[in-house]
Amino acid sequence: MEHTWDLSFLYKGFEDEAFQADLARLPEAIAELQAILDSELPTAEKLEKLMDADEAQSLLMDRLFSFTGLTLATDANNGTAQQYEDKLSVIANDASLVGSAITRFVGGIDNLEELITRSGKLQSVAFALREMKKSAVHTIPAEIQPWILQMQLSGGSAFSQLRDKLDSTHTVEYRGETLPLPAVRGMAYDGDASVRKDAYEAEIASYRKMELPMSYCLNAIKMEARTIAKAKGYNTVLDMTLDQNRMDRETLDAMIGAIREYLPHFRRYLKAKAAYLGHKDGLPFYDLFAPVGKASKAYTIEEAREVLLREMGKFTPAMAEFMDNAFQQRWIDVYPREGKGGGAFCAGAHEYDRSLILTNFQGSFSDISTLAHELGHAWHNRCMAGLPYCLTGTPMPLAETASIFNETMLAHQVLKNATEEEKFTLMEASLMEVTQTCVDILSRYLFETEVIDTRADHAMTVDELKDCMLRAQEATYGDGLAKDVRHPYMWACKSHYYSSGYNFYNFPYAFGELFGKGVFAQYLKEGDAFVPKYNQLLRSCGSGSIAEVAASVGIDVRSADFWRASLEVVKGEIDAFCALVDKQ
């Protein structure tokens, strides 16, 4: 089995005639959009032609950016890829200007609903048109937008790229070896306590080599976010983010409030794990991901594949077939290596009905769960196959639905036939993950809120950022974590803080975790009859607000009781785990 992904379905390389032709075609496609916009065509006909031309231009740009971005994701030092990504970023500014002009045009159409009613073509993209009309009020004024976009190239976008370079080329001195950062971070899951501790200490020490440039990247990106929010007429960066995600403050407050209520239970879990591992005053950060029990084992990627096909196929055989195809067609880049980014992600190639998955697999069951998670994103993309491109923009919180559903399904299936010892190990692994998506995510939300607020006054120093992170961990983990062994550099190793244009990429994970569990609860109630509803839910994620999409399967996300119900399931697992620890 090949362990690197295959991008040849996009292009054979940067010298590929198809790549060069598409690169030359992109400015022409943007110019054609502008020409339609400037034409004297009747409004309805102009709208139809604009939506068709925008679809073609969007798919073209997606192909080009996907190839350059995915190449850089596994080869950060590829100078050719970087040059082409820079070229594309400049061209993308022109596309943004035309896109904003189209939004302003749609915003000025008083009889939009009447035009939609009369046109089958417009009906097929009605949601996108209505969203344009709503967002027109928050479009940056035409006279200043070109300058802002130009400044972003040397501002937020440049700092985001610098962060990726720093991360993917960062090395750690560990026990006499020089290793990539993802490999050392992966040792947090090692079964040997001394390996976990030494890797943690080596990782923390290594950040001193890049803490200063990382702090500049973060400060610059968050200051730009404040500027863009103001230019678009939002009161805060959070307001802008919620609007971009089609989510209201009532939903966010209900979810955050419920998580805060249940923090004492998460801390009970952490203290129970600490006691099991022989710690008295909370869990040291280096043991946060430690496997427990005697049933933990290392898996090969082939074994991981077998587990996924066997267990996820019990949801629907189509899922197993889909996952098998992902391995066969080399959608997955498996192992960590120098120049490859850390963590994991899934990127869809909508035009080709494919997805590309990056992981840094090292053999733990958590790595199998990560594969299930990313393949869930891929399944979500599959469910959207054939939709107009403008209806595939899933809000970040809903984007985690299928991934969390897959994680929950995998754990549920594996636990069914597990021995008592295996159940103990797998239960803890599941709690470890949900603690990250609720407790750690809340700490990241608090941290980012303070950084954005502080940037109104000054750029935060490295020491301020470290202190801010530790205070956020204290507010969320509390006495569940050892006071003197936490992670002051979590802001430096998490890429989500540095995505220019994507702020607060933290609470969507908590939303996805708890919403995904709620959706899974619906599946347990309804069984196979729920499968088509689930697939339709995923397909509709780009065609409605979060509250509307959730309501389609009977969920009220504005109610704290929904979030409490999902957290109550987690509490039950914590109770069971603590009881098992007491026995042992």
N, C-alpha and C positions, 0 to 999 in steps of 0.2 A: 504494500500500500504506500502510495506517495504521501509525503508529509508536508509538502508545500502546496500552496494554492496555484491554480492555473488561470492566468488572466488572458490567455490567447483568444478566448471567445470575444474579448473586447478588441484587442489589437495584438499583433505579433511582436511589437516593439515600437519604439519611438520613431524608427525609420520606416515603419510600415506605411505603405502608400495610403492605406485607409485612414491611419491616424493623421497623416499630413493633409489629406484631402478634407477630413472633418475639421481640422484646425483652421484651414483656409475658409471653409464653409461657414463657420460660426459667426464671424462678423457680418457676413452676407445675410444670414438668417435674422440677426438682430436688426439690420438695416431694413429688411423686408417688413418686420413688425412695425417699425417706425413709419414706413411708407403707408402701410394700411391705416395706421392711426392718423396720419396727416391727410388721408384721402377725403373726398367729398361723398363717399358712399353713404347710403341711408344707414341710420344707426343700427338697426337689426342686422343688416348684412355685414356692416363693419364689425360688429361684435362677433358674429359667426366666423368671419375670416381671421380676426384677432385670436380667437380661442384655438383655431386650427393651427395657425402659425406659431403660437406660443407653445403648443404641445410639441411640435416638431423641434423648435429651438431648445426647449427644456430637455428633451431626450438626447439631443446632440450634445449639449453642455454636460449632461449627466454622464454620458459615455466618456468624454474627455477627462473630466475631473475624477471620475472613478479610477481610470487607468493610472493617472499620475499619483493620486492620493494613495491608492492601494500599493503601488510600487514603492512609494516612500515609507509606507507603514512597515514594510519588512526590510527596507534598505535605505535607512535615513541618510546615508552618505552618497546617494545616487544624484550626482550633480545634474545630469541631463533631465531627470524627472523634476528636480527642483526648478530648473530653468523654465520648463514647460508649465509647471504649476504657477510660476510667477507670471508668465505670459497670459495664462488663462484667467488669473485673478484680475489683470488689467481689463481683459475683454469682458469679464463678468460685471465689471462696473458699468459698462455700456448697457448690458442687459438689465441691470438693476434700475438704471435711469429710465429705460423704456418701460420696464415693469411698473415702476411708480407712476409713469405717465398714463399707462393703461388703467391703473387703479384710480387715478384722479378722474379719468374719462368716465369710468363706470360709476364713480361716486356722484358724478354730475347728471346721470340719467334719471330723470324724475319718474318715468314710466317703465322702469326696469322690469317689474313684475308682469306688466302687460306684454312686454317683448318676450319674456321667458315663456309665457303661456302660449304664444303664437308660434314658437320655434322648437321643434323636437331636438335640434342640436343644442340649443341653449338650455333646454330642460335637462339634458344629460350632464350639464356642468353648472346647474342652477346654484348649488351650495357655494361653489367657488365664486360665482358672480356676486352672490349676496354678501359673502365675506369681504370681497373687494369693496363693495359699497360701504360696509361698516368701517373698514380700516382706512378708507380714504381720508378721514378726519385726522388720522395719525401718520399720514405720509409726510415726510420731510418736504418743506417748500422747494419747489422746482429750482428756484434761483440759487439755493445754497447746497442742494444735494450733490451736485458733481464734486464740489470741493470737499465735502465730508467724505464721500466715497474715496476720493484720491488720498485724503489724509489717513483713512483707515488702512490703506495698503501699507503705509509706513508706520502705522500705529498698531491697533489691536491685532490685525492679521499678521503683521511682522512679528510681534511679540508672541503670538500663539505658535507660529512656526519655530521661533527660537526656543520656546519651551519644549516643543517636540524634539528638536535637535539635542537639547541638553539632556532630556530624559533617555532618548534612545541610544545615545553614545556614552551615557554615564556608566562608569564601572566602579566596582566595590572590591576592596582588598579583604578577602576572606580566607583565613587560615593559610596564608602564603600564596593564594591564587588571586588573579584578577578576573572577576566575573561580571557579566552584565547585571544591571540592577534587577530586572525581572527574575533572573535565576536566583538571586539572593533573597528577594522578597518571597519567592515560592517556597523557600526553606521554612517559612513560618508554619507550614503544614507537615513538616518532617516529624517522624515518630520519635526521634532522638531529642531529648530536652536540651542537651548541650549544643546541638546543631542550631536549634531555634534561638537560643540565647545568644550564641556567638554571631549568628546571621543578623539578628536584630541590632546588636551593638555595632557590628560592621556597617550595617545600613545607615544607622543614625550618624555614625562618625563620617560616613562618605558624603553626606549632604553639605558638609562645610565647604566642599569643593564647588558647589553650585548654588548655595543658598542666596548669595547676593544677586546674581542675574535672575534667578527664579523670582525673587522678591520684586525686582524691577518689572518683570513680565506681568506678574499678578497686579501690581499697582497700576500699571499702564492700561491693562485690559479693563479693570473695574472703573477707572476714571473715564475711559471712553464710554463704558456702559451708561454712566451717569449723564454724559454729554448727549448721547444718542436718545436716551429716554426723554430728556428735556426738549431736544429738537423735535421729537415726535409728539410732544404735548402730554406726556405722562407725568404724574406727580412723583413716581418712584420707579426704580428699576424693577421692583417686584410687580408693580402694576403692569408694566410693559410685558414682563415675562408671563404673567397670568393671562393677559389678553392674547399674546402670541399662541398660548397653549389652549385657548378656548375654555379656560377654567376660571371660576369665580372665587372671590376671597372667602365666601361662605364655605365652600368646599374645602379650601386649604385650612381654614381655621378649625373646621370640624375634625379633620384628620389629625392636624398637629395637636389639638387639644386632647384627643383620645390617646395618642401616643404618649403624651406627658402623663396622663393618668396611669398608664401601665408601665412606666419606667421602673417603679419599685419591683415589679415582677421580673423584668429583664435583669435587674441587679441581683435578685435572688438566684437566677440562673448562673450569672457570672461568679457569684460567691460560692455556689455549689461546685462549679467547675474548678475554681481555685482550690477549694478544700480537697477535691478529688486528686488534684495534681500536687498537693502538699504545701500550698501557700496559705498563709494565715490572714493577711490584710488585703484581700482583693487579688484579682488576677493581674499579673504583670503583662504588659502589652505583648511581649514575645510569646506568651502562651495563649493569646486570644484565639488563635486558629489551631491550637494543638489538637491532634486527634486523641480521642479517649477510648478506653476499653482495649480488649485484646483482639478485637475483630478487625481492627484497621489493617488495611493491606495496600500494597502498591499495585496499580493496574497498568498494563501496557495500553497503548492506544487501540490495539486490536481488541483487547478485552473490554475497553470502554465502549467501543462500537457495538459489541455483542450485547452488553448491558442495555444500551440505549434502544437498540432494535427490539430486543425482547420485551422490555418493560413499557416503552412508549407505544409499541404496537398494540398494547392492551387497551389503549384509549381508542384508537382506530387503526386498522391495518394500513390505511393510507399514510399515517404518520411514520410508521416503520419504513415503508417503501420510500417515502420522501427523504428520510434521514440516510437510508442506504445509498440513495442516489447522490446525496451531498458528498458522501465519502468517495463514491466511485468517480464522480466528475471533478474531484479535487476542488471543492469549494472551501476547504479548510486548510489554513496554515497552522501547523500543530505546535511546534516546539520553540522555546526561547533561543535566541542567538544574538550575537552582537549586531547592532544596527536595526534590530526589530523593536518596535514599540512594546511597552508593557501592557498588562491587563488583557482584555478581550473585547471584541466588538463584532457586530454583524453589519455589513453594508449591502443594501439591495441594488441589483441592476434590473430595474423594472422592465425595461425594454426586452430583456432576454429571459425574464422569469427565472433569474438566478439570484443567489446571495453569496457573498464572500465572508468567511468567518475567520477572524484572527484569535488564536488562543496561545497561551504559554503553558502547555500541558506538561505536568511533571509526575502524574500518576496517582494523585489522591482521589478519593471519592468526590471531594469538592471539585476537582477538575472535570469529573464526569458530569456533575451538576452544572458546571459552567458551560460545557458543551450542550447540554439539554437546554440551558437558558438561551444561548446564542442561536441554536437551531429552532427555538421557539420564535425568535425574531424572524428567522428565515421562513417559517411556516406562516407567520403573519404576512410577510411579503407575498408568499404564494397565494394566500387568500385574496390579495388585492390585484392579482394578475388580471390584465385586460381592462382595468379601470382607466379612465383618462388620467394623465399624469397629475393634473391639478387636484385630483381627489385622493391622492396617495400620501398627502402630508399629514401623517398621524401626529397628534400632539404628544409631547414627551411623556406625560403621565400614562396615557393609553398605550404608548409604544412598549411599555413593560408588561402589558397584560399577558401576551402569549408566552413570554419568556418565564415569568413567574408561574404561570399555569403549568408549564413544562416541568419546572423544578419541583413544584408541589406534587404533580402527577408521578414523577420519578420516585420521590421519597415515599409517597403513598404505596406504590406498587412494590418497591423493594422491601418495605417494612412488613408487608403481608406475609411473606415467607421467610422472614429473618428469624434467627435464633434469638434468645434473650440477650446474649452478648452482642449480637449484631444490631439488635434493636437499640440497645444502649448507645452504641457507637453512631448509628445512623440518626437516631433522635437528636443526639448532641450536634451532629453535623448540620442538621436542619435548623436547630436553634441558633447555631453559630451564624448561619446565613441570614436568618430573619433579624437577629440582633444587629447585624451590619446594616440591613436595609431600613431599620427603624431607629435604633439608638445612634449608630454612627452617622447615618444620614441626617438625623436631627442635629447632631453636633456640627456637621458641615453646613447645614442651613443657618444655624446660629453664627458660625464663623463668617460665612459669606455676607450675611446681613451686616455684621459689625464692620467688615472690611469696606463694603460699599458705603456705609454711613460715614466711616472715618475718612474716606477719600475726599469728602466734601471739605475737609480741613487740611489734611496733609497725607503724604505717602508714608505708609507704614514701614518701619524698619524691620529687619530680620527678627530682632528680639521682640518687637511688638507683635509680629505675626505668630511667632512661637508661643508667646504668652496668650494671645487670643485663642489659638488652637487648644492649648491646655485648659483654658477656662471653659471653652465649649465642651471639651471632654468631661470636665468636672460636672458641668450642668446636666449632662446626659448619662454618662456612665456612672457618675457618683462614686460610691464606695465599692462598686463592682470591679473597678480597676484599681490596681495598686497606685497610690499617689505619686510615687517616685519613679515609676516605670511605665510611662505613657508614651505618646508619639507626637512630639512637638512639630514634626515636619510633615504631617499629613497633608498640609497645604502644598508641599513641594512635589509630592509623588502622585497626586490625583489630577489627571488631565482635565477633568470636568470643569475645574475653576478657570481654565485657560482657553476655553472655546470662545473665540470672538463672535459675538452675536447670540450666544447661548448662555444666559445667566441663570443662576439657581438650578443648575443641573444636579440637584440633590433630592429635593422633595418628590420629583417624579418617581424615584426608585421606591420611596416609602408608599406612594400611591399605588404603584404597580404591584408591590408585594402584597398589600392588604386587599386591593381590588382583585388581583389575580386569585387570592385565596377565596374571596367572596364568589367569584365566578366558578372556581373549582367546587365550592360548596353547592352551587346550583347544579353542576354536573353530577355530583354524588346523589342529589335528590332525583334527578330526571333520567340518569343513565344515558344510553345510546341516543335517546330522543333529543338530548341536548346538543349533540355533536353538530348538526347543521345550524342550530341557533348560535353556537359558539363561533363557527366559521363565518356566519353572517355578521356577528358582532365585530369580528376582526376586519371584515371587509368594509364595514361602515365607519371605521375609526377616522377616516379622512373626510367624512361627509356629515359631521354634526358636532355640536358642542360636547364636552365631556359629560355633562349632566344628561344630555339627550341620548348619547350612546349607551351610557350606563342604564338608563331607564328602559332601554330596549330589552334588557334581560331582567327587569324588575328590581333594579338597585337604585336607591336614593343616596347619592354621594354627598349631598348637603346635610345629611342626618348623621350626627355623631354616633347614633346607635348602630349604623352600618359598620363604621370603623371599629366600634367596641366589639361587635359580634366577631369580626375577624381576629381582633386582638384577644378575645376570650378563648378562641381556639389555641392561640399561641400560649396563653396562660395555662391551659390544660396540659400542654406539652411540657411546660416548665415545671408544673406540679409533679408530673410523672417522672421527669428527669431528676428532680431534687429528691424524690422518694427513693429512686434507684441509687443515688449517691449515698443517701443515708444508710441504705442496706449494706453498701460496700465499705 
